[in-house]
Amino acid sequence: QLHLVESGGGLAQPGGSLRLTCGASGSTLNNYDIGWFRLAPGKVREGVSCIGSAGITKNYVESVKGRFIISRDNAKNTAYLQMNNLKPEDSGTYYCAPTCYLPYPYWGQGTQVTVSS
């Protein structure tokens, strides 16, 4: 059974960068689209970015376009979210999932991103 673990979050200053990693075990990511989602206090979970199984198709929510880059390395069974020029409104807990769509019932622990000066 596929199990995903997020890592790489932390505290960043506005304008800074973080790279999130989505590691998989139990099964291969190769056949799945991978979505990154975030949950901020007082807000609903939203999709941030998604990458197709071959790594060709990539989509971003409007608020992160030009700042975030999604990628994957199927040989390493891993996906990434490079977050640049971070803004305070990017703060939240970030989750990855083997889908681009909500709802998804098997969330992991996520990784916390805090953007603050």
N, C-alpha and C positions, 0 to 999 in steps of 0.2 A: 504494500500500500504506500502511495506517495506521501512523503512527509516533508514539509518545507520549513526552513528555519531562516528568519531574517536577522541580519546583523549590520553593523556599520553606522548606526545612528549615534547621536551625541549632541553636544552643544556647539553651535556655530554662531559666529557673528553675522549680522547682515552683510551680504556680499560674499560670504564665504562659501565653501564647498564641502560636501560630504558624498561618500560613495556607499550606497547600500548594496548588500549582497543577499541573494536569495539562494540558499543551498538546499539541494534535494537529496533525499535518501529513500530507500525502499523501492524506488522505481525510477524510471528515466523521465526527464523533462522533455525529451526530444519530440514527443508527439503532442505536446500541449502548447497552446498559447500561454503566455505568462503575463499576468496583470499585477501592477502595483497599485495599492489603494491606501488611503490615509483616513484616519479618524482623529478629528480635533475636538477638544472639549466643547460641548454645546452644539456640535454639528453632526450631520449624518455622514456615514462613511461614503467617500467618493472615490471614483476611479481616477488615478493620476496618469497612468501610462500603460500601454499594452504592446507586447511584441508577439508576432506570429511565430509558429513553431520553427520555421526556417530562418527566422531572424531578419526577414526582409520587410515585412509590414510592421510599421511602428505608428502608434497613435499617442497623442498627448492631450490632456485637458488644456483648454485655452490658457489658463493661468500659469502654466509651466512651459509653454512652448518657447523655444529659444534658450531655455535655461537648463532643462533636464534632458538627459540622454539615456534611453533604455538600451540595453544590449543583453546578449546571452552568449554563453559558451557551452554548447551542448556536449562537447567532449568532457567538460568538467562538471556537467550537470548543474550548472549555476547560471543565474541571471543577475543583472546589475541595474542599478539606477544611479547614474551620476547626476548629482544635484549641484548646480553652480548658481552663483549670484543669488544666494538664498535670501528669502524675505521672512519677516516674522510670521506672516500668514501661511508659510510652509510648515510651521510647527504642527506636530501631531505624532501619532503612532502610525508607522508605515507597515503595511502587510503585503506579502506577495501571495498569489494564488494561481492555480493552473487553469485560469479562465480570465477572460477580459470583462466578464459581466457579473453583476450582482443580481440576486443574492447568491452568496456562497456560504455554505454551512460549517466549514472546517477551518476556521481561522487559527493561525498559530499565535505565538505571543507577541509578534511584531517587534519593531525596533523604534525607540523614541527619538524623535528629532525635535530639538529646541533651537530656535533661531532668536537670539537676543543679544543685545549689547550690554 
